[in-house]
Amino acid sequence: MPDTAADARTSHIELSIGGMTCASCAARIERKLNKLDGVTATVNYATEKARVDYPDGLSPDDLVKVVEATGYTAELPAPPVHDTEEDPTRSLRQRLIVSAVLSVPVVALAMIPALQFTYWQWLSLTLAAPVVVWGAWPFHHAAWTNLRHGAATMDTLISIGVGAAFLWSLYALFLGTAGTPGMTHGFDLTVQRMSGGGNIYLEVAAGVTTFILAGRYFEARSKRRAGAALRALLELGAKDVAVLRDGREVRIGVDDLKAGDRFVVRPGEKIATDGVVEEGSSAVDASMLTGESVPVEVTTGDAVVGATVNAGGRLVVRATRVGADTQLAQMAKLVEEAQNGKAEIQRLADRVSAVFVPIVIALAVGTLAFWLGAGTGATAAFTAAVAVLIIACPCALGLATPTALLVGTGRGAQLGILIKGPEVLESTRGIDTVVLDKTGTVTTGHMSLISVHAAESEDELEVLRLAGALEHASEHPIAKAIAAGATERAGELPAVSEFQNLEGLGVQGIVDDHAVLVGRERLMTEWSVHLGSELATAKQEAEQQGRTAVLVAWDGRARGVLVVSDTVKATSAEAIAGLRSLGLRPVLLTGDNEAAARAVAAEVGIEEVIAEVLPADKVDVVKRLQDEGRVVAMVGDGVNDAAALAQADLGLAMGTGTDVAIEASDLTLVRGDLRAAVDAIRLSRRTLATIKGNLFWAFAYNVAALPLAAVGLLNPMIAGAAMAFSSVFVVSNSLRLRGFRSSTG
C-alpha cells in the first residue's frame, strides 16, 4: 500500500511571530504547529520567525490561526523597509526609565527609617502604582497568555509576586493598620508570627519590576541585531549602474536593471549584478564572495558575480541574473536559513521557573488551606499565603544575568571582544571544534611580496627595483604588492617610459634604458625569453605552495622570479596552540586552492584542511561536522563566511572583516588578532559560570525563606534584608569578572 503521506506535496512558508516573551513561548508555538498532520515547524525566538513545511491540504491562513489560537500573532514577513524601521526596544526603554525614576524613592523610603515622615506610605503608593500597573504590564500580559494555555514561565512568577506584594500593600493600607499616620518599618529582625495588616511591600513590587525590566531591555537590545546580517548583505551591492542604451551610457538604479541589459563597469566600481563579460578584460577582486586571496582574471565570455570589485580595466557586462536570482541574494537566503535553523537555547531562568512557579503557587494555596483549617483566622492565613508569594518573587533574578553580562561584555570590550547576548555564552560551553577561515583570519588577506629569486650573476635588489618601478604604474593588486615590496626594500624607484599593460599577461616598459617585461610565463614565451632551470625550479616550488610566481626579464633574458602571496599573521600559530590548550580541534576551511591551504595549515599547526569550497559548501561543512555530533565554532571575516558563521553553534567574526560577517556572528574580535578567539571562549565560559552562580543564589534565598513564610514567621525586615543581600551578592559576584586576564598578557 503506498505511503500517501510521503507522496503528498509540501509547501514552505516563513511566518513572522509576535508576542513571544521568552524561549518557552517559541517552544509552545512549535509544539502546536507540529501537532498538525504533515507539518514540520521550527520557531526561533531570537529572529521571531517560524519556518514551516506544510502539506497541500493546509493553507497559510490555517497556520496563522493555529498560532493566534495559541495566544500570539503571525503574519507573512513584509519586505524590509530601510531607514524607517522603528526601534522595537523604545517602548521597553521608556518603561525602564520611568520605572527606575519612580522606584528609587520607594525603595529608599522603605529601607531608611530616617526618611519615613508622617505620611510616607501614601507617597510610596502614589509612586509605586504606575510602576506596578504600567511598568510591569508586559509581565502581566504574558502571564495571562501563559495562564490561558496552562503554562508557567518567568513572567508568571514576576506577575504573581509583584501583584501579591502590591495587592497586600493595598489591603494593609486601606483595611489594615499600615495607613495610620506615623507608621514606620522598624528593624526588628526577630522571627515571630504576625497578622501582616501593618506591613506594606511596595518597595518589593516596584524594585522587582525595575530590575527585571532592566534585564529584559539589555536582552532585547542584543536580540534586535538578529536580522542585521541580512540588511548588511543588501547594502553590499551597487546602488546604481551605467547601462548602455543606443550606444550611450544611462545611469539607472540597480532595481531597474533587467536580464539582458548591457552595463559598463569602470576600474574600482562594484559589478552591479551577475553577468557575462562582453567587452574588455580585467582583474576582479572576488575575495569577499569566494575567499580566494588572488584576484580573478576575466575577459570576454567569462562570468562575473554582482558586488565583486573591478580592480583593473573597463568592462562591458551583459546581465544574466538580477534581483533575487543573483549569487548575493542567494547568500542572503543562506544566512537567513542558517539563523532560523539555529537551535535556540532556552534561558536558564525560564527552565527553573517552569518547575519553581507551580511549586510556589501550590505551597501558597496549601499554606492558606492549612491555616484556615487550623482556625488561626482569615487575616493570619492570608498573611502567610501572600508572604509565600512575596518571598518567592526573585528580586535578584532580574540582576543575575544582566549584571554578569554587562561586566563580562565590558571586560571583553577592553580586550577587543564584543559579545552579542546571553544566549551566546551558553554556546561556548560545549564547543569542541573550531573551523577557521583562511583568508583574512589566519592570514592577513592582503597580497605581499614574499621572496625574490634572482638568476645566476643577477643582483636581487636590481631585479626588484626594475620590476617594482614597472609594476608601480599598474593598478593590478599583484602589481601593487610588488611595487610596495620594492619601495620598502629598494627605496625610491626609477621612472618608467613607454609603459604598456598587456591584459591577462603582464606589463612592459623602459626602465633605466632597459626593455623590461614583468608577468606570466606566456608573456616570456611571446618574447622568446626562456627560463633557466634555476628560475623554473623557483617558479614551480612557489606554485606548489599555492603562491603566485611573477617572472622578470629585460633585454631578452630572464632575470628573476618574484613570489607573491597572502601572508600568515604573526600571531596565528600561537592562537592555534591556545585553541588546542582549551581542548578544541582546529579545522582550516577556505575557498582558496588546496596547495595554498596546506602550506598555511602546516605553518600554523593545523592538521585538518578543507579547501576549494563555495559559500554554500562552507555551510554544508559546518552542518556535516554538527551531524557527526561535534559542537562547532566558526571564525571568519568575509561575506562568504556569513552563512557558515550563522549556522555554527558559535560564530566569531574578525572585526577587520566585512559588516555582514560581523552581523552574522555571535562574537566579534575587534583587533583582528586570532589570539582574541582564545580569550573570547575563555571569557564566555567564565561569564556563563558567573551567571549560573548568580541564578543559584537568586533562587536559593527564596527557597530558604519559603518555610518561614509558610509557617507565618516571615518578618518583613528579614524578607527585605534577604532580598538586599541577595542583590548585593549577585552584583559583587559579577564584578569579579573585571579581574579576567588575557592569555596574551
Buried (B, 14 or more C-beta within 10 A) or exposed (E): EEEEEEEEEEEEBBBBBEBBBBBBBBBBBBEBBEEBEEBBBBBBBBBBBBBBEBBEEBEBEEBBEBBEEBBBEBEEEEEEEEEEEEEEBEEBBEBBBBBBEBBBBBBEBBBEEEEBEEEBBEBBBEBBBBBBBBBBEBBBBBBEBBBEEEBBBBBBBBBBBBBBBBBBBBBBBEEBEBBEEEBEBEEEEEEEBBBBBBBBBBBBBBBBBBBBBBBBBBBBBBBBBBBBBBBBBBEBBBEEBBBBEEEEEEEBEBEEBEBEBBBBBEBEBBBBBBBBBBBBBBBBBBBBBBBBBBBBBBBEEBEBBBBBBBBBBBBBBBBBBBEEEBBBBBBBBBBBBBBBBBEBBBBBBBBBBBEBBEEBBEBBEEBBEBBBEEEBEEBBBBBBBBBBBBBBBBBBBBBBBBBBBBBBBEBBEEBBBBBBBBBBBBBBBEBBBBBBBBBBBBBBBBBBBBBBBBBEEBEBBBBBBBBBBBBBBBBBBBBBBBBBBBBEBBEEBBEBEEBEBBBBBBBBBBBEEBBBBBBBBEBBEEEEBEBEEBBBEBBEBBBEBBBBBBBBBBEEEBBBBBBBBBBBBEBBBBBBBBBBEBEBBBBBBBBBBEBBBBBBBEBBBBEEBBBBBBBBBBBBBBBEBBEEEBBBBBBBBBBBBBBBBBBBBBBBBBBBBBBBBBBBBBBBBBBBBBBBBBBBBBBBBBBBBBBBBBBEBBBEBBEEBBEBBBBBBBBBBBBBBBBBEBBEBBBEBBEEBEEBEBBBE
